[in-house]
Amino acid sequence: MKKLLSKTDYYELDYKHVWHPWKKNIKLGENNIFVSGNACYVTSIDNKRYLDATSAALNASCGYNHSKIINGITKQMSTLMNFDLSRYSTIPPIELAKEISDLLPEKLTRTFYCTSGSEATEAAVKMAQMYFELTGKKNKKQVISLELGYHGSTIGAISISHSEYVQANNVYLTSVYHSIPAPRCSKCQKFIEHNDCEMPNALLLEDKIRELGADNVAAFIMEPILGIGGYIIPPYDYIQKVSEICKEYNVLFILDETMTSFGRTGKMFAFEHFGVVPDILVCGKGISGGYFPLSTITTSEEIYCSFKNDRYLGGFRHGHTNSGHASGIAAAIATLEVIESENLVDNSRKIGELLLFHLKPLEDTYKFINNIRGLGLMVAIDFKSEQLCYEACMSCFDKGLIVRQANQALALLPPLIICEEEAQKIIKIIKSVLSDMQKKMR
């Protein structure tokens, strides 16, 4: 291909040849092509600099162009980029599995490597179903999830993602996948219980298990904070109760922390906020800082041993060419080192509190927003309509701030390295956008 000399060439070829995920190709000149990044900023082909409050696809946990992570990847790639983990091993998967085990409660010891959140959630459900098959409870195949939950875009992951955004006009499986309402008040749309609140409670899970029959249910899967569903933070007691119900009925409790693990919520893992320990934990996105596709499934020795004793393969019959990619895992090891050495979990908590302190009072100023909430660097603002939220997101972009929209929620999910000065810049732009919108309405 000839060397392209102008940005117009790239815009034209993007429009003509690239099939973008999740959307139609944007009209010529309306797309944005980014060419470089540093720390919390990215620069477009038009040489415009933006503060990224979305961490790319929610995975650039340590920002862009971090020398320690790049050095870690380069060192591994120049030594041995990868090898077949199904028959042999390399050093990085061993080291990362040990580090993850050390970070987690004693119950969670075994880590299985995947390449995306979709693959990992689908494999985790498959793992739960096969576990009961291998332990003699062959009828336990049914899986329950939340109506607004999102667990990925592969066919199995879509089937446990009971969101219209994902399932509408799509292909998904129905025979063993069921849902219960998410913990969100149907009257006020808030997520924290108050007087006269109609909050779906955790006992709905027990009702669904009894309806299907406990001997038929393999797993209940949920995100500790629902992302695509609208950044829903369940009440503390809700997650405690569903965990207890799973134990009572011998149902495996799967937590999908693809979005929330490794410091995003102000703790290393979001489940630490709620005082529970899942049977199966899925992690992804920020685990490798966005430098390589990587996700993990971590579970107990008991579950692992049921597969170890499988008379066919003596293992979990699942895996792909790049499962446990050595260079990708080197990126994760370096990312984890940065998170710990730079105290980014605590920074996530402190900057998240700062954002909420300044943004929360805006609920009283602007009647077209409400329910400003957050945990760590997952902060969301609800708008009265999806259209208003879209307009706010576009206005933020015009002012040099990249934010994310999920239905009526505007979400802020900046890299964990964000400093107070950058947080103040986010606050200033959000206030400016809301003020402009109010003037326009008047």
N, C-alpha and C positions, 0 to 999 in steps of 0.2 A: 504494500500500500504506500502511496506517495506520502511524504511528510506533509502534514496539514499546517497551514500557515496562519489561519485565522480561527477565532472562536466560532464564527458562522459555520465553518466546515464541520466542527464537532457537533454543534446543535443540529445540523442537517443530518449527519450520519446517525446521531442518537435517535432522532425522530424516525429515520428510515429503517434502522436495523436492530435497535435494542428493544427487547420485550421486557418492560419494567414489571416487577411483581406488584400485585395488589392494585394496580391502576392502569388506565389507558395511557398511551403516550401523550404527554402534554404538548400542546401546540408549539410550533417553532417559535423560539424566543421567550417562551414562558417557563421553560425548564431551567434548572440551575445546575451547573456542572462545577464541582469542587475539585481543586487541583492541589491544595496543600493544607496542612494543619499543624498547629503548635499549641501545646498545653490545652486550653479550653476554647481555642479559636480555630475556625476554618476559613479558608480564602477561596473565593469563586474564580472561575475563568475570566470574569469581568473585573477581577482584582478588588472585589469587595470583601471586607473582613466581617465575620459574624461570630458572636458569642454563642456557642453551642450549648443550649440547655436541654439537649436530648441525648447526649452521649452517643451520637451517630444513631445506630439502631438499638439504643439502650445498652450498648456493649463496650463503648470506649471508656471504661471505668477509670483509667489513669490518664485520660486525655490523649493527645496526639504527639508523636515524635518523642516518646520517652526513651532516653538513651539507654537506661538499664534494661528495659524490655527488648529493645532492638539488639543490644549486645548479647543478651541471653539467647535470642533466636539465632543470631548470626553464628555464635559459637557452636550451637547444636547442628545447624545446617552445614557448617564447614567440617564437622566431625562425622555425622551420620544423620542425614535428613529424616530418615524413617526406616522401619523394617516391619515385617509381618508380625503383628501382635497376637494373631490367632495361634501361631505355632512356636513363636519365640518371644523374646522381650527385649526392651531397650532400657536405658537408665532413667529417662524422664518419667515414664508412667509409674515406675516403682517409687520414685521420690515423691511425686505429687500425691499418689494414693496414700502414702504414709503421712504426708502433711495434712491432707484432708481428714484422715482418721484422727490425728492429734487435735484438730480443731473441733471435732464433733464429739457429742456424748459417747460414752463407752459402747453403747449399743450398736453404733454405726461404724463398721470396720472395713467393709469391702466396696471398692469403687470399680464400676464398669464404665468404659469410655465410649462416647458417641460423638457425633459431629454437629448436632443442632438440637435446639430445644424440642422441636417437633419429633425428631427421632427418639430423643430420650424419654419423653412422656409416653410415646407409643410403646417403646420398649419396656418402660416401667410397668405399664398395664399388662403387657404380654408376660412380663416376669411374674406379676402377681397371679395371673391366671394359671401359668405353668407351675408355679409353686404349689398351688392346691392340687393340680393334676398329679404332680410328683409325690405328694404326701397323702394320696388316697382320697381326696375330697374332690372328685371329678366333676361334680355339678356346680362348683363355685366358679362361675364364669361372668356373672353380671357385674357391671361397673357403674358406679354412681358419681356424678359430678354436679357442679353448680350451673344454673341456667345462664348466667352471664360470664361463666368461666371461659378462658381461652388457653389452649394447650398446644397449638401449632396448626400447621396447614397440610400435613400429609393425611391420607385418608383415615387412618386410625386416630390421629390427633384431632382431626375435625370432628370425628364421631363423639369424642368426649368434650368437645368445645360447644356447649349448647348456647351459642350466640348467633342471632340472626345475621350479624355481620359476617360470620364465617360460613354458616350452613346454607344461607339463602341461595337457591339455584346451584348448589354444589352437590358433589357426590359424597355420601357418607354412609356409614353402617348404622343399622338401627337395632338389630336383634338383641344385643346384650348391653346397650348403653342407655342409661337413664339419668334423669336430673331432678334436682330439687331447687326451689327458689333461693336466690342469693340473699345474704343478710342486708337488705336495703329496704327501707320503709316505703311502702307503696303510696303513702299520702304525701310525705314531705321530701322523699327521695334522699333523705339523710341516712347515715350509717351508724349513728350513735343513738342508743335508745333514750327516749325521753317520754314525758307524759303524753298519753293519747297516741303513742307511736304504734304503727302496725308493722313490726319488724318480724320477718320470718325467722323462727328460732331453730336451734339445732335439733330439736325433737323431730323435725320433719325428716331428718336423716333416719332416725329410728323408725318412723312410720313407713318410709320407703323400703327399708331393709325387711321389715315385717311383711309388707305387701308382696315383695319379691320372694321372701323366704330366706332366712339367714343362711341356710345351707346352699343357697344359690349365688350369694354375693361374694365376690372376690375382693373388691377394693372400693374405697372412696377416695377421689382425687380432687384437690383444690389448690388454688394459689393462696398463700397467706395474705397477700394483697392482690386483689383482682386488677389486672392491668387494662387490657383491651375493653373489658366490661365497664370501665369508668373509674379506675383507681379507687376501688372500694376497700376500705380498711375494716374488716369485721371486728365486732366487739370482742374484747379479751375472752369473755366467758363463752362465746360462740365456738371458738377453736378448741378451747378446753373441753367443751361438752362433746363436740364431734369426735375428738380423740378418745374420750371415754366410751362413747357408743361403739366405735370401731373395735375397741378392746373387748367390750362386753359380747359382741356378736361375732368375734373372730373374723373381722374384716380388716384387710391391710389398709393402713392410713398412708396415702401417698401425698407428699407436699411438693408441688411444682414451684421451685424457687429459681426457675430460669431467669426471671427478671430481678429477683430480690436478694439473691445470695451475694456473698463477698463484699459486704459493707454498704450496700445501697440504702438500707433502712436505718443506718446508725448502729447496727449490730452486725456481726459477721454473717449471721443467718437470721432471716426474719422470724423463724419459729421461736427464737430466743425471747422475743417480745411477749410471747403467749404462754410460756411455761409448758410446752409440749415437746415430744420427740416423735417424729414420724417413723413408720416402719421402712419406708422407702423415700429417699430424698433426691430430687432432680435439681441440678444446677446447670447454669449455662451463661450466655451473654458475657457479662463482665469477668467471668472466670479467666479469660485469656486476654483481657484488655481490648478486645476487638481486633487483635493482630492475626488470629487464626480462628477458624470455626472449631468450636470445642464445647462439649457438654458432658455431664457426668451423672451416673446413677449410683448412689451409695446406700447400702443396706446392711443388714445384720449377718453375722456368721451363720446363724440358723438358716436363713433364706439361701445363702450361698451354698451351704452344705447339701441342701435338697437337690440342687443342680449338680453339684460335685458327684453325687451318687447316681445320677441319671445313667441308666444302663446303655443308652445309645451313644452319647458323646462324652458323658462325664462333665458336662458344662452347659452354659446357657447357649442355646442354638440361635444365636443372633450376632451380627457384626458386619462391618463393611470394610472396604479396602483401606480406608484411612482411619479406622477406629484406633484411638490411642496414638495418633500421629506424633512422633517424637519431637519434631520441631514445634508443633502446636502446643504440646504439653510443656516444652521449654518456655514458651511464651507465658503459659499459665503459672509456672513456677516463678518466673521473673515478676509477673504481675502481682502474685501473692506476696513476694518479697517487698515490692514497692508499697503495697497496701499496709503491710505491717511496719516497715521501717519509717514510713512517712506518716504514720498514725491516721490513715485515711478513714478508718471506721469512725473514730472519734470526730474527725473533721466533718464527716457526713452528718453526724448527729448535731454538731454545733452550727454548721451552716444551714441545715434544715430548720433548726429552731429559730435562727435569725430570719430566714425567709418567712416563716409562719408568723413571727412576732410583728413584722412590718406589713404583711399581706392580709392577715386575718381581719384587722379593723376595717378593711375596704368593704366587707360585707354590709356594714352599716351606711356606707357612703353611696354605693351603687346598687340599685334595686334589681338590676338585671344579672347579678351574680349572687351566689350563696355557697355555703358548705365548703369553705376553704379549709383544707386538711392536709396532713402529711405525716410521714414517718421518715426521718433522715432526709435524704435527697430524692424523695418521691413526694412531690407537692402538687396538689391539684386544685383547680378553681372551676366550679360548676357555673355554666351560663344558663339562661332561661331557655335557650334553644340551640340546636346544632349550628344554625346559620350564624347566630351571634358569636358562637365560639370560633367558627371558621374565620369570621371577619377579624376577630381579635388575634388569632394566630397569624393571619396574613399581615396585619398591621405590625405585629411584633417583628416579623421578618423584614418588613420595610425599614424598621428602625434598627436593624442589625442584630436581632435576637431570634434564634431558632428554638421554637417550642413544639409541643406535640399535641395533637387532638385525639381524643377518644370519646366519640359520641358528643355529649354536651360538656365534656371536661377538657380544660386546657391543662396540660401537665408539664411540670418542670422536673427534669431528670438530668442535671448537669454531671460532668465527670466528678469523681470523688476528690480530685485535686483542687477544686474550685476554692478561691480565696474570698475573704470578706469583701474586698474591693469589687470583685466580679459579681458577688451576690447583690451588692448595693446597686450595681448597674442593672441587674435583672429587675430589681424592685423599682428602680426609676423608670425603666421602659414599660413595665406592666402598669404602673400608675399613669403614665403618659397615655398609653393605649386606652385605658378605661376612661380617662378624662375626655379624650377625643371622641370616644363612642357616646358618652353622655351628651356632649355638645351637639353631636350629629342628631341624636334622638330628639333633643329639644328643638 
